Amino acid sequence: MIEATLCFPMRSRSNGDDPTASADDAPDEVLLIEKRRGLGEGWYNGPGGKLESAETPRECAVRETREEVGLGIDPADLEKAGELRFLLNGEEHTFCHVFRTTEFDGEPAASAEARPEWVPVEDVPYDQMWEDDRLWLPTVLEGETVRGEFRFEAEGDEPLDEAEFVDHDLETGVSFEAGD
Ligand SMILES: COc1nc(N)nc2c1ncn2[C@H]1C[C@H](O)[C@@H](COP(=O)(O)OP(=O)(O)OP(=O)(O)O)O1
């Protein structure tokens, strides 16, 4: 079983040029990446990746976001937003910790792994993303929490990103342990 993370940096569009903007404006843009290699290549997703040994999920989300798009994040500024279990042919394939943050340093920059893009939350390109994303990501981008199980079926040794999405269970408004 793979343990992995996804991180969704968010900002308010109006905090840029709009003189009437307030720091309290709700975040309405999310930083997505177009994945350039590996699992989910060519699709949009949040920055993220697999945990390295002895790394916590928060440390992984911080490291992957820095490596993929160059943003600096304090682990304490990550808000746990979800836990997703992906099953392939009935076996647990990936357990994914989802984080959201509005606190980060720097400007996103492309890397060998990812091309970053700020996207208004109403324009998230779900037709160019993992099929499960449209079920849980809107809730995460609204500031809520999710816990879900998503089941995929594949022929032979087909990888997860070529498998067929079959069904799911999803719970919203869940609580996570402090520090999770
Ligand atoms: C099955 O549905 C999925 N949906 C979404 N949105 N994201 C998923 C799904 N399955 C896996 N993922 C995420 C989890 C990780 O963030 C990435 C895959 O990461 P990758 O395998 O590329 O891991 P890295 O550590 O970055 O890769 P390297 O080994 O190349 O360093 O997809």
The ligand as an SDF file (V2000), in Angstrom:
LIG
                    3D

 32 34  0  0  0  0  0  0  0  0999 V2000
   -7.1190    7.4180   -7.7300 C   0  0  0  0  0  0  0  0  0  0  0  0
   -7.4070    8.7720   -7.6550 O   0  0  0  0  0  0  0  0  0  0  0  0
   -6.5100    9.7260   -7.3710 C   0  0  0  0  0  0  0  0  0  0  0  0
   -6.9840   10.9680   -7.3750 N   0  0  0  0  0  0  0  0  0  0  0  0
   -6.1650   12.0010   -7.1180 C   0  0  0  0  0  0  0  0  0  0  0  0
   -6.6620   13.2610   -7.1510 N   0  0  0  0  0  0  0  0  0  0  0  0
   -4.8480   11.8670   -6.8360 N   0  0  0  0  0  0  0  0  0  0  0  0
   -4.3950   10.6210   -6.8060 C   0  0  0  0  0  0  0  0  0  0  0  0
   -5.1630    9.5030   -7.0740 C   0  0  0  0  0  0  0  0  0  0  0  0
   -4.3480    8.4080   -6.9560 N   0  0  0  0  0  0  0  0  0  0  0  0
   -3.1260    8.8440   -6.6370 C   0  0  0  0  0  0  0  0  0  0  0  0
   -3.1550   10.1850   -6.5510 N   0  0  0  0  0  0  0  0  0  0  0  0
   -2.0700   11.1200   -6.2250 C   0  0  0  0  0  0  0  0  0  0  0  0
   -1.2930   10.7640   -5.0060 C   0  0  0  0  0  0  0  0  0  0  0  0
    0.0150   11.4490   -5.2890 C   0  0  0  0  0  0  0  0  0  0  0  0
   -0.0390   12.8150   -4.8980 O   0  0  0  0  0  0  0  0  0  0  0  0
    0.1210   11.3990   -6.8030 C   0  0  0  0  0  0  0  0  0  0  0  0
    1.0210   10.3170   -7.3100 C   0  0  0  0  0  0  0  0  0  0  0  0
    2.2780   10.6340   -6.9240 O   0  0  0  0  0  0  0  0  0  0  0  0
    3.5560    9.9730   -7.6080 P   0  0  0  0  0  0  0  0  0  0  0  0
    3.3500    8.5110   -7.7700 O   0  0  0  0  0  0  0  0  0  0  0  0
    3.9210   10.7480   -8.8070 O   0  0  0  0  0  0  0  0  0  0  0  0
    4.5570   10.2200   -6.4150 O   0  0  0  0  0  0  0  0  0  0  0  0
    5.9310   10.9980   -6.3590 P   0  0  0  0  0  0  0  0  0  0  0  0
    6.4820   10.6780   -5.0190 O   0  0  0  0  0  0  0  0  0  0  0  0
    5.7520   12.4490   -6.6840 O   0  0  0  0  0  0  0  0  0  0  0  0
    6.6810   10.3310   -7.5480 O   0  0  0  0  0  0  0  0  0  0  0  0
    8.2100    9.9740   -7.8180 P   0  0  0  0  0  0  0  0  0  0  0  0
    8.3390    8.5360   -7.3820 O   0  0  0  0  0  0  0  0  0  0  0  0
    8.3490   10.1750   -9.3120 O   0  0  0  0  0  0  0  0  0  0  0  0
    9.0430   10.9370   -7.0270 O   0  0  0  0  0  0  0  0  0  0  0  0
   -1.1870   11.1360   -7.2970 O   0  0  0  0  0  0  0  0  0  0  0  0
  1  2  1  0
  2  3  1  0
  3  4  1  0
  3  9  2  0
  4  5  2  0
  5  6  1  0
  5  7  1  0
  7  8  2  0
  8  9  1  0
  8 12  1  0
  9 10  1  0
 10 11  2  0
 11 12  1  0
 12 13  1  0
 13 14  1  0
 13 32  1  0
 14 15  1  0
 15 16  1  0
 15 17  1  0
 17 18  1  0
 17 32  1  0
 18 19  1  0
 19 20  1  0
 20 21  2  0
 20 22  1  0
 20 23  1  0
 23 24  1  0
 24 25  2  0
 24 26  1  0
 24 27  1  0
 27 28  1  0
 28 29  2  0
 28 30  1  0
 28 31  1  0
M  END
$$$$
